[in-house]
Amino acid sequence: MLYSFLYKENPFFRFAEHLYIGVGAGHALVVGFGNVRNQGWTPLVSGNMMMIIPLILGILLYTRFFKSIAWISRLCISIPIGLGIGLALRGLPAAQILSQIRATLVPLNSINNFILVFGVIGTLSYFFFTTKQTKLVRGLSEFGRWTMMVTFGITFGTAVFGQMSIYMGALYRVLDLWLGLVK
């Protein structure tokens, strides 16, 4: 019924669309209720009094529907967002920033390492707009621009040829296994 939209919009498509959205909303409601019951209410009545804090915060989220105390719901949302940001920022510098700096600090004993180090320096200088453009900075920035263009081109070429190899494999399968044309 959903594919009938390819022809034109019709009552079958609208029925399938409304059914899909209704079933999705009903499923989300049942799963949400089950989560509150299994992870909040059951531990609370079993004696885990710490579960009262998330339950109260969850109930206070509904204060957004009352204009006079709507600020309470923002406070309740800010607590998990702040915790998530704090946990993410705890590991971010070591996992991403410092490891990338460490991977760039290589000895200049080969042409690959030379291109890597000066490509990174050039790319960074291309985005460095707060200094006067001397000949050195302009040259490094031009080298960084070319490094980015070559890298983007290689990435695009790799994606295209990866898709092309999938296409060629599927074509070979059709011509060989299905039609028996390849010897």
C-alpha positions as CSV (number, residue, x, y, z in Angstrom):
1,M,0.0,0.0,0.0
2,L,2.9,2.4,0.7
3,Y,4.4,1.8,-2.7
4,S,1.1,2.8,-4.3
5,F,2.2,6.4,-3.7
6,L,4.7,5.9,-6.6
7,Y,1.7,6.0,-8.9
8,K,-0.1,8.9,-7.1
9,E,-1.5,9.6,-3.6
10,N,-4.5,7.5,-2.9
11,P,-6.7,6.2,0.0
12,F,-4.6,3.0,0.3
13,F,-1.4,5.0,0.8
14,R,-3.1,7.3,3.3
15,F,-4.5,4.3,5.3
16,A,-1.0,2.7,5.4
17,E,0.6,6.0,6.4
18,H,-1.9,6.6,9.3
19,L,-1.6,2.9,10.3
20,Y,2.2,3.1,10.4
21,I,2.2,6.3,12.4
22,G,-0.4,5.0,14.8
23,V,1.3,1.7,15.4
24,G,4.6,3.5,15.9
25,A,3.1,5.9,18.5
26,G,1.3,3.1,20.3
27,H,4.5,1.1,20.4
28,A,6.5,4.1,21.8
29,L,3.8,4.6,24.4
30,V,3.9,1.0,25.6
31,V,7.7,0.8,25.6
32,G,7.9,4.1,27.6
33,F,5.3,2.9,30.1
34,G,7.2,-0.4,30.5
35,N,10.5,1.4,31.0
36,V,9.0,3.6,33.7
37,R,7.5,0.5,35.4
38,N,10.5,-1.8,35.1
39,Q,13.3,0.6,35.7
40,G,11.6,3.2,38.0
41,W,8.6,2.0,39.8
42,T,9.5,-1.6,40.5
43,P,12.9,-0.8,42.1
44,L,11.3,2.0,44.1
45,V,8.7,-0.3,45.7
46,S,11.4,-2.9,46.2
47,G,13.3,-0.5,48.5
48,N,15.6,1.4,46.2
49,M,14.7,4.9,47.4
50,M,17.2,6.6,45.0
51,M,14.8,5.9,42.2
52,I,12.5,8.6,43.5
53,I,14.8,11.3,42.1
54,P,14.4,10.4,38.4
55,L,10.7,9.7,38.8
56,I,10.1,13.1,40.3
57,L,12.2,14.7,37.6
58,G,10.2,12.9,35.0
59,I,6.9,14.0,36.5
60,L,8.2,17.6,36.7
61,L,8.8,17.6,33.0
62,Y,5.0,18.0,32.6
63,T,5.2,21.4,34.3
64,R,6.0,22.8,30.8
65,F,2.2,22.8,30.2
66,F,1.7,25.4,32.9
67,K,3.0,28.8,32.0
68,S,3.6,30.0,35.6
69,I,5.9,27.1,36.5
70,A,7.3,26.1,33.0
71,W,10.8,26.9,34.1
72,I,10.9,23.8,36.3
73,S,10.7,21.5,33.2
74,R,13.8,23.3,31.7
75,L,15.7,22.7,35.0
76,C,14.7,19.0,34.8
77,I,16.0,18.7,31.2
78,S,19.2,20.6,32.0
79,I,20.3,18.0,34.5
80,P,20.7,15.0,32.1
81,I,22.0,17.3,29.4
82,G,24.7,18.6,31.8
83,L,25.6,15.1,32.9
84,G,25.9,13.9,29.3
85,I,28.1,16.9,28.3
86,G,30.3,16.4,31.3
87,L,30.8,12.7,30.6
88,A,31.5,13.4,26.9
89,L,34.0,16.1,27.6
90,R,35.8,13.9,30.1
91,G,37.0,11.6,27.4
92,L,36.9,13.8,24.3
93,P,40.3,15.5,24.6
94,A,42.3,12.3,25.1
95,A,40.3,10.2,22.7
96,Q,40.1,12.6,19.8
97,I,42.2,15.7,20.1
98,L,45.4,14.4,21.8
99,S,45.5,11.2,19.8
100,Q,45.3,13.1,16.5
101,I,48.1,15.4,17.6
102,R,50.2,12.4,18.7
103,A,49.6,10.7,15.3
104,T,50.8,13.8,13.5
105,L,54.0,14.1,15.4
106,V,56.1,11.7,13.3
107,P,59.8,11.9,12.4
108,L,60.5,13.5,9.0
109,N,62.4,10.5,7.7
110,S,60.2,9.6,4.7
111,I,58.3,11.5,2.0
112,N,55.0,10.2,3.4
113,N,55.7,11.6,6.9
114,F,56.9,14.9,5.3
115,I,53.6,15.2,3.3
116,L,51.6,14.3,6.4
117,V,53.2,16.8,8.7
118,F,53.3,19.7,6.3
119,G,49.8,18.9,4.9
120,V,48.4,19.2,8.4
121,I,50.3,22.4,9.1
122,G,49.2,23.8,5.7
123,T,45.6,22.8,6.2
124,L,45.6,24.4,9.7
125,S,47.2,27.6,8.3
126,Y,44.5,27.7,5.6
127,F,41.9,28.2,8.3
128,F,44.0,30.6,10.4
129,F,42.5,34.0,9.7
130,T,43.8,36.0,12.6
131,T,47.3,36.7,11.5
132,K,48.8,38.8,8.7
133,Q,49.2,36.8,5.5
134,T,53.0,36.8,5.1
135,K,54.6,34.9,2.2
136,L,55.3,31.9,4.5
137,V,51.7,31.8,5.8
138,R,50.3,32.3,2.3
139,G,52.5,29.5,0.9
140,L,51.6,27.1,3.7
141,S,47.9,28.0,3.3
142,E,48.1,27.4,-0.5
143,F,49.8,24.0,0.2
144,G,47.1,23.2,2.7
145,R,44.4,24.1,0.1
146,W,45.9,21.8,-2.4
147,T,46.3,19.1,0.2
148,M,42.6,19.3,1.0
149,M,41.6,19.3,-2.6
150,V,43.7,16.2,-3.3
151,T,42.4,14.5,-0.2
152,F,38.7,15.3,-1.0
153,G,39.3,14.0,-4.6
154,I,40.9,10.8,-3.4
155,T,38.0,10.3,-0.9
156,F,35.4,10.9,-3.6
157,G,37.3,8.6,-6.1
158,T,37.4,5.9,-3.5
159,A,33.7,6.1,-2.8
160,V,32.9,6.1,-6.6
161,F,35.1,3.1,-7.3
162,G,33.8,1.3,-4.3
163,Q,30.3,1.7,-5.6
164,M,31.5,0.8,-9.1
165,S,33.0,-2.5,-7.8
166,I,29.7,-3.3,-6.1
167,Y,27.9,-2.6,-9.4
168,M,30.4,-4.7,-11.4
169,G,30.0,-7.6,-8.9
170,A,26.2,-7.5,-9.3
171,L,26.5,-7.3,-13.1
172,Y,28.9,-10.2,-13.2
173,R,26.5,-12.2,-11.0
174,V,23.6,-11.5,-13.3
175,L,25.6,-12.2,-16.5
176,D,27.4,-15.3,-15.1
177,L,25.1,-17.1,-12.7
178,W,21.7,-16.1,-14.0
179,L,22.2,-15.8,-17.7
180,G,25.3,-18.0,-18.2
181,L,26.9,-15.5,-20.6
182,V,30.4,-15.3,-19.0
183,K,32.8,-18.2,-19.7
